[in-house]
Structure formats: C-alpha cells, structure tokens
Amino acid sequence: MSRFRGWIQAGAALLTNLHLPNFIKGGLYQGTGKTVCVPGLNCYSCPAASGACPIGAFQAVAGSSRFRFSYYVTGFLILLGVLLGRFICGFLCPFGWFQELLHKIPTKKLSTKKLKLLTYLKYVVLLVMVVLLPALVVNDVGMGDPFFCKYLCPQGVLEGAIPLSIANSGIRAALGSLFTWKFTILLGILVLSILFYRPFCKWLCPLGAFYALMNRVSLFQMKVDESKCVSCGKCAGACKMDVDVTKTPNHGECIRCGMCVRACPTGAVCFRYGFGDGKEAANETTKEAANETTKEAVNETTKKTTKKTNMEESK
C-alpha cells in the first residue's frame, strides 16, 4: 500500500475537491455535501471543496450545546481517530500531500530531529485556537469566531482566498491586512516545506494533533515482529517524521506512511489493523518459519541420502 501512497493522496485530494469548474466561476459549492466533514485539512471556502473541514466545523460550534452539529463533528473526529489515527495525515490529507510535493523540489534538506520541542506547539494550537477561544469568546447567539481558520490556517489562503480573489474582483478589492498576515504565513510554510519534511504537520496542525492523541488507541497501527528484527536501524533512518518504529511503533508523530515498512530488509515492520496485540500473528509467523526450517532440513537430508545411495550403486 505504501508504494501507491502518492496516487492515494492524489485521489483523496481530488475527491475532497471534486467541483473543479468552480475555480473558473469564482463561486463555492453549497450543496448537501458541505454538511459532511472530510477527513483531512481542506478549506470549506475552496471553490472546489466537496465537504467541510472538520477543524473549521468544530471550532465554529465549539462549546455550544445548543447546536447539535457540534456533537456530530466531535463524534466524527473521534470515530476517524479510532478507526485510522494519523493514517489520515499520511494518506488522506490534501495539505500534507501538498507539503510533500514541495519537499521534492531539489535543494538542500534539513533535519527536524533537533526541533522536536516544536512538535508540542500543535497541541497548544488545538487547545487554545480550536477549543478554548471559540468556546469562551462568543457572540449573543453562542457562536465563536473560528480563530484557527481566521488567523493561522495557510490552507484557507491557498485554497480559498487566492482562487476566489483571482476570479472575483469584489473579493480581490476587499482583501486587507488579515489576508496579508495569512499570506505571509502561507509563504513561510511553503519555504519551510521545501527545506523540512511536512513542517506544518509536525509543528502547527491541530487536526494532526488530535489524530496524534488517538494514535495509540486507533485500530490502524504499526507492528514490529521482534523475532525478525535485526536492529539494523534502517526503519528509523527512513522515517521522515523522526520516529523509531522499533521503540515506539504507535508514536503520536507516526503518520503511517509506510517508509519504515519499505526500508525493513527482513519484513519485521508491517501495518496491522484490528483489535489485539498481534501476538497471535507473531506466533503464527514463528510457526511458519519453523515449518519452513523443518522442510529445508528434511529436503537437505533427502538429498544427502539420495546422493549416498547413488554413490553406492556406482561402486
């Protein structure tokens, strides 16, 4: 599956933004599909967007019990977190895929291993800008501003503000200091994405932070067969999210991209989906290996016996 990850990411981005002709029209799709949240970070204001961004939808009604929509969005996020965890980041998020494409631009690449402290920043963004501020700073009808979307999210500028301003002169004339601020953030993310691998996902994305919290309990996990592992370190070296899968297979930063699976020379690392600790699978693997060893020993003994018999007959 990891071999086709780029195609899966492209397909997910297209399904999330099906209404491509709207880029030319300069209008938004406003059908019933917009009441359904998509898994990854994708701006509601994108002309082609076919659904709602879960972070934007959540903060729009955060802390407001009078809106049943808030329960739906919260339940949707928890369900996705339990089913897939950060697999969504690695396979289904359009902005994550966009950062990876930028990172392919040939230039010197920098490591983020010494910047691990910044990975906690996204949890602060999730708590403050997505949960607390929209819940506490509300108007007369109990609605709070979408602080993350309004002041920080670069995806909104990339997918929403820029395409709409190009196609609509009225929107273009209304752009002000807030657009300048968010456009500056977008430019910074673009430059950092060329130098670092997925900087926004690692340091700022609140959706990634939420899925990271669910990684340890999600049904989609990484499995390391210790009986096959030779401690060569190739999986840790291949991981661009700075995770050693042999030590912490379900680390919050693991996006299930499968680079460690492809790098492992012995097949010790694999995807696992479902309940249980995987011991049954490991035992089954051990049994199969033992059976193969037995078969090889029997075949070798048979060959030697046959050879000895042939020599005796020749004599």
C-alpha positions as CSV (number, residue, x, y, z in Angstrom):
1,M,0.0,0.0,0.0
2,S,2.8,2.4,0.8
3,R,4.1,2.0,-2.8
4,F,1.0,3.6,-4.1
5,R,0.7,6.3,-1.4
6,G,1.3,9.2,-3.8
7,W,-1.6,8.0,-6.0
8,I,-3.8,7.5,-3.0
9,Q,-3.0,11.0,-1.8
10,A,-3.8,12.5,-5.2
11,G,-7.1,10.6,-5.3
12,A,-8.1,11.8,-1.8
13,A,-7.3,15.4,-2.7
14,L,-9.4,15.1,-5.9
15,L,-12.4,13.5,-4.0
16,T,-12.1,16.2,-1.4
17,N,-12.3,18.9,-4.1
18,L,-14.5,17.5,-6.8
19,H,-16.0,20.7,-8.1
20,L,-13.1,21.9,-10.1
21,P,-15.1,24.2,-12.6
22,N,-15.9,26.4,-9.6
23,F,-12.3,27.7,-9.7
24,I,-13.2,29.4,-13.0
25,K,-16.6,30.6,-11.8
26,G,-15.2,32.0,-8.6
27,G,-18.1,30.6,-6.5
28,L,-18.4,27.9,-3.8
29,Y,-20.2,24.6,-3.9
30,Q,-23.0,24.9,-1.4
31,G,-24.8,21.6,-1.8
32,T,-25.7,19.0,0.8
33,G,-22.1,17.6,0.6
34,K,-20.9,20.6,2.6
35,T,-22.7,19.3,5.7
36,V,-20.4,16.3,5.7
37,C,-16.8,16.6,7.1
38,V,-13.9,15.3,5.1
39,P,-11.1,13.5,7.0
40,G,-8.1,15.8,6.2
41,L,-7.4,19.5,6.4
42,N,-9.3,21.1,3.5
43,C,-10.7,24.6,3.5
44,Y,-14.5,24.9,3.3
45,S,-14.0,28.1,1.3
46,C,-12.2,26.3,-1.5
47,P,-14.3,26.7,-4.7
48,A,-13.9,23.0,-5.4
49,A,-14.4,21.7,-1.9
50,S,-17.0,18.9,-1.7
51,G,-17.2,18.8,2.1
52,A,-16.5,20.7,5.3
53,C,-13.1,20.9,7.1
54,P,-13.5,19.1,10.5
55,I,-11.4,21.7,12.3
56,G,-13.3,24.6,10.8
57,A,-16.7,22.9,11.6
58,F,-15.7,22.1,15.1
59,Q,-14.4,25.5,16.1
60,A,-17.5,27.1,14.6
61,V,-19.7,25.4,17.2
62,A,-17.2,24.5,19.9
63,G,-18.6,24.5,23.4
64,S,-22.1,25.3,22.3
65,S,-24.5,22.6,23.4
66,R,-27.4,24.4,21.7
67,F,-26.1,23.3,18.3
68,R,-26.5,19.6,17.7
69,F,-24.0,19.9,14.9
70,S,-21.2,20.2,17.5
71,Y,-21.9,16.7,18.7
72,Y,-21.8,15.3,15.2
73,V,-18.4,16.9,14.4
74,T,-16.9,15.8,17.7
75,G,-18.2,12.3,17.2
76,F,-16.9,12.3,13.6
77,L,-13.4,13.2,14.7
78,I,-13.3,10.6,17.5
79,L,-14.6,7.9,15.1
80,L,-11.9,8.7,12.5
81,G,-9.3,8.9,15.2
82,V,-10.2,5.4,16.5
83,L,-10.5,3.9,13.0
84,L,-7.4,5.4,11.4
85,G,-5.4,7.6,13.6
86,R,-2.7,9.6,11.8
87,F,-3.1,7.3,8.8
88,I,-5.3,10.2,7.6
89,C,-2.3,12.5,7.7
90,G,-0.2,10.2,5.7
91,F,-2.7,9.1,3.1
92,L,-5.8,11.3,3.0
93,C,-4.8,15.0,3.9
94,P,-4.6,17.3,0.8
95,F,-2.3,19.8,2.6
96,G,0.0,17.1,3.8
97,W,0.4,15.9,0.2
98,F,1.0,19.4,-1.0
99,Q,3.9,19.8,1.5
100,E,5.4,16.5,0.3
101,L,5.3,17.7,-3.3
102,L,7.1,20.9,-2.3
103,H,9.7,18.8,-0.4
104,K,10.5,17.0,-3.6
105,I,12.0,20.2,-5.1
106,P,15.7,19.5,-5.4
107,T,17.6,21.5,-2.8
108,K,19.4,21.0,0.5
109,K,17.1,19.3,3.0
110,L,17.3,20.0,6.8
111,S,16.5,17.6,9.6
112,T,13.9,18.3,12.3
113,K,15.3,15.9,14.9
114,K,16.8,18.8,16.9
115,L,13.4,20.7,16.8
116,K,11.3,18.0,18.5
117,L,10.2,20.5,21.1
118,L,8.2,22.4,18.4
119,T,6.0,19.3,17.9
120,Y,4.2,20.2,21.1
121,L,3.2,23.5,19.6
122,K,0.4,22.0,17.6
123,Y,-1.3,20.7,20.8
124,V,-1.3,24.3,22.1
125,V,-2.9,25.4,18.8
126,L,-5.5,22.7,19.2
127,L,-6.3,23.6,22.8
128,V,-6.3,27.4,22.5
129,M,-7.3,28.3,19.0
130,V,-9.7,25.4,18.2
131,V,-11.3,24.6,21.6
132,L,-10.9,27.4,24.2
133,L,-11.2,30.6,22.3
134,P,-14.1,29.6,20.1
135,A,-15.9,28.2,23.2
136,L,-15.2,31.2,25.5
137,V,-15.2,34.2,23.2
138,V,-18.8,34.0,21.7
139,N,-21.4,36.4,20.5
140,D,-25.0,36.8,21.6
141,V,-26.2,33.6,19.9
142,G,-23.3,31.5,21.4
143,M,-21.2,31.4,18.3
144,G,-17.4,32.0,18.5
145,D,-15.0,33.1,15.8
146,P,-13.1,30.3,14.0
147,F,-9.8,31.6,15.4
148,F,-7.6,29.0,13.7
149,C,-9.2,29.4,10.3
150,K,-9.3,33.1,10.6
151,Y,-5.8,33.9,11.9
152,L,-3.5,30.9,11.2
153,C,-4.6,28.3,8.7
154,P,-2.5,28.6,5.5
155,Q,-4.8,26.1,3.7
156,G,-7.6,28.7,3.8
157,V,-5.4,31.2,1.8
158,L,-4.1,28.6,-0.6
159,E,-7.4,27.0,-1.4
160,G,-9.9,29.8,-0.6
161,A,-8.7,33.4,-0.6
162,I,-6.3,33.2,-3.5
163,P,-8.5,31.4,-6.0
164,L,-11.6,33.4,-5.1
165,S,-9.7,36.7,-5.4
166,I,-8.4,35.8,-8.8
167,A,-11.8,35.0,-10.1
168,N,-13.8,37.6,-8.2
169,S,-12.9,41.3,-8.4
170,G,-15.2,42.2,-5.5
171,I,-13.3,39.8,-3.2
172,R,-10.0,41.0,-4.6
173,A,-10.9,44.6,-3.6
174,A,-11.9,43.6,-0.1
175,L,-8.6,41.9,0.8
176,G,-6.9,43.7,3.7
177,S,-4.3,43.3,6.4
178,L,-5.7,39.9,7.6
179,F,-5.1,38.5,4.2
180,T,-1.6,39.9,4.1
181,W,-0.9,38.3,7.5
182,K,-2.1,34.9,6.5
183,F,-0.5,35.1,3.1
184,T,2.8,35.7,4.9
185,I,2.2,32.6,7.0
186,L,1.5,30.6,3.8
187,L,4.7,31.8,2.2
188,G,6.6,30.8,5.3
189,I,5.1,27.3,5.3
190,L,5.9,27.0,1.5
191,V,9.6,27.8,2.1
192,L,9.8,25.6,5.1
193,S,8.2,22.7,3.3
194,I,11.0,22.8,0.7
195,L,13.6,22.6,3.4
196,F,11.9,20.4,6.0
197,Y,9.5,17.5,5.7
198,R,5.9,18.4,6.5
199,P,6.7,21.4,8.9
200,F,3.0,22.4,9.2
201,C,2.0,18.8,10.1
202,K,4.8,18.5,12.6
203,W,4.5,21.8,14.4
204,L,1.2,23.6,13.8
205,C,-1.7,21.4,12.5
206,P,-4.4,21.0,15.2
207,L,-6.0,18.2,13.2
208,G,-2.8,16.3,13.2
209,A,-2.5,16.9,17.0
210,F,-6.0,15.4,17.5
211,Y,-5.2,12.3,15.4
212,A,-1.9,12.0,17.2
213,L,-3.7,11.8,20.5
214,M,-5.7,8.9,19.0
215,N,-2.7,7.1,17.5
216,R,-2.2,4.7,20.4
217,V,-5.8,3.6,20.5
218,S,-6.6,3.6,16.8
219,L,-7.3,0.3,15.1
220,F,-4.7,1.1,12.4
221,Q,-1.3,0.6,13.9
222,M,2.3,-0.4,13.2
223,K,3.5,-3.9,14.1
224,V,7.1,-4.9,14.7
225,D,7.9,-8.6,14.8
226,E,10.9,-8.8,17.2
227,S,11.7,-12.3,16.1
228,K,12.5,-10.9,12.6
229,C,14.1,-7.5,13.6
230,V,17.9,-7.4,13.3
231,S,18.2,-3.9,14.8
232,C,19.8,-2.5,11.7
233,G,18.2,0.9,12.2
234,K,17.1,1.3,8.6
235,C,13.5,1.9,9.6
236,A,14.4,4.8,11.9
237,G,16.7,6.2,9.2
238,A,13.9,6.1,6.6
239,C,11.3,7.8,8.8
240,K,11.0,11.5,8.0
241,M,8.8,12.1,11.0
242,D,11.7,11.2,13.3
243,V,10.1,8.1,14.8
244,D,11.9,4.9,15.7
245,V,9.2,2.4,15.0
246,T,11.0,-0.5,16.8
247,K,10.9,1.5,20.1
248,T,7.5,3.3,19.7
249,P,5.5,1.7,16.9
250,N,2.5,3.9,17.7
251,H,4.1,7.2,18.4
252,G,2.0,10.3,18.1
253,E,4.1,11.6,15.2
254,C,3.8,8.4,13.1
255,I,1.7,9.2,10.1
256,R,1.6,5.5,8.9
257,C,3.3,6.5,5.6
258,G,5.0,3.1,5.4
259,M,8.5,4.2,4.7
260,C,9.7,2.1,7.5
261,V,7.9,-0.9,6.0
262,R,9.6,-0.5,2.7
263,A,13.0,0.1,4.3
264,C,13.0,-3.0,6.5
265,P,15.2,-5.7,4.9
266,T,13.7,-8.6,6.9
267,G,10.0,-7.7,6.7
268,A,9.8,-7.2,10.5
269,V,7.7,-4.0,10.2
270,C,4.2,-4.1,8.9
271,F,0.8,-2.5,9.1
272,R,-1.8,-4.0,11.4
273,Y,-5.5,-3.3,11.6
274,G,-7.9,-4.5,14.3
275,F,-8.0,-5.4,18.0
276,G,-5.5,-7.5,19.9
277,D,-1.8,-7.1,20.5
278,G,-0.7,-9.0,17.4
279,K,0.9,-11.9,19.4
280,E,-1.2,-14.4,17.5
281,A,0.1,-13.1,14.2
282,A,3.7,-13.2,15.6
283,N,3.2,-16.8,16.9
284,E,1.8,-17.8,13.5
285,T,4.8,-16.2,11.8
286,T,7.1,-18.1,14.1
287,K,5.3,-21.4,13.4
288,E,5.5,-20.8,9.6
289,A,9.3,-20.1,9.9
290,A,9.8,-23.2,12.0
291,N,7.9,-25.3,9.4
292,E,10.0,-23.8,6.6
293,T,13.2,-24.7,8.5
294,T,11.9,-28.2,9.1
295,K,11.1,-28.6,5.4
296,E,14.5,-27.4,4.4
297,A,16.2,-29.8,6.8
298,V,14.2,-32.7,5.5
299,N,14.9,-31.8,1.9
300,E,18.6,-31.5,2.7
301,T,18.6,-34.9,4.4
302,T,16.8,-36.5,1.5
303,K,19.3,-35.0,-1.0
304,K,22.2,-36.4,1.1
305,T,20.6,-39.9,1.3
306,T,19.9,-39.9,-2.4
307,K,23.5,-38.9,-3.2
308,K,24.9,-41.5,-0.9
309,T,22.7,-44.2,-2.5
310,N,23.8,-43.2,-6.0
311,M,27.4,-43.4,-5.0
312,E,27.0,-46.9,-3.5
313,E,25.2,-48.0,-6.7
314,S,28.1,-46.7,-8.8
315,K,30.6,-48.6,-6.7
